[in-house]
Amino acid sequence: MSSEDLGAGFRHKMAQIEREAEERLALIGSRVRKDLKESKEASDKQLRTVGQVIVRVQESARRAAKAGGWVMESTVGDKPKGEVSFGFEDDEAEKERRAGYVSAEPAAERPSTPPPPPAPAPPAAAPASGRHRRGVHHDEDDYTNTDWLAT
């Protein structure tokens, strides 16, 4: 084997290694492009979903503000498409009466001072004396008043 044959063999081997490296890089590049495309599609889908959630939250906040801050299913919930409004919700006096906003007594009849506090309870009877005192109510599982050193 001559040196020219050896050089040709090495050049062929190097060309083969370079071609394999180029194929690997191309494969890696195509995988990266595919993964980037999939992640972009997933992020676009998530962005659309987040946008829909934001719209619903804003709509719910608008309905809550319109209902006077009362956040309940009847005020902020979505009504079914077949449900018809008969105008009862628009009657403010009826809503206030049902919700209990207005007190039953007019302002002139309300007492201006709070009622006096109740009288203090009479003192409890003196506990019975003796070595083992037990209260009026004895719980069989309550061992807090047991004298463990007594024999």
Disulfide bonds with the S-S distance in Angstrom:
none
